[in-house]
Amino acid sequence: MTVQWIVMGVSLLLALLAWSKARRTARRLEQLSQMYWELKYQHGELRVQVQRLTGEAPPGTPAPPRPPADAFVPLTSLRK
């Protein structure tokens, strides 16, 4: 009977140790995830600043529109 109590106590102690380690690991994972997203955000901001300083357009950005040139518009096209 005493052996059963010892085994139960040891298993309870191991369960508590495993639970505390899992909590620490979860907390550390949350910190690393937050640090990752902050770093990704800062990287994007710095990339935009570098592109502004070098005069490059960000990829996927359309070229700035040209100002309209003066053109002859016949009056007949305005009446329609």
N, C-alpha and C positions, 0 to 999 in steps of 0.2 A: 504494500500500500504506500509505503514511504517513497518508493522508486517512482510511482505514478505521480506523486505530488512534485517531486524533483523535476521530472520530465515536463510536467505541465508548467512549472515555474520557469524553467529554462526556455521553453517554447514561447511563453508569454513575453519574456525578456527579449528574445530574438525578434518577435513580432513588433514590439515597441521600437526596437532599434531600426528595423526595416522601415517602419512607418515614418520615423523621424528622418531617415535618409531620403525617403521618397518625397517628403515635404521640402527638404533642402534642395533636392534636385529640381522639383517643380518651380521653386522660387528662383533658382538660378536660370532655368530655362526661360522664365518670364523676363528676367533681366536681360538675358542675351537677345531675346526676341525684340524687346524694346530698343536695345542698343542698335540692333540691325536696322530697324526701320528709321531710327534717327539718323544713322549713318547714310542710309540710302537717300533720305530727304536732303541731307547736307550735300551729298555728292551731286544730286540734281541741281541744287542751287548754285554750287560752285561751277558746274559745267555751263550753266546759263551765263554766269558772270564772265567766264573765260571766253565764251562765244561773243558776248557783247564787246569785250575788250579787243578781241582779234577781228571783229567785224564779220564773223562767219554767221550764216543763217543756220538755225537749228535744223536738223534733218526732218523732212516731212512738213516744213513750213513753206507755204506758197510765197513766191516772190512778191515784194510790195507792188501794189498797183501803180501803173504809170499815170501821171496826170493827163487828162484828155487833151489831145491836140486840137487846135482850132480847125474846124472843118466846115466846108460849105454845106448847108442844109437847104435844099430847095423848098420853097413855100408850098409846093403841091404835096409834098410828103407830110407836111404839118396839118393839112386840111383833112386828111383821110382818117 
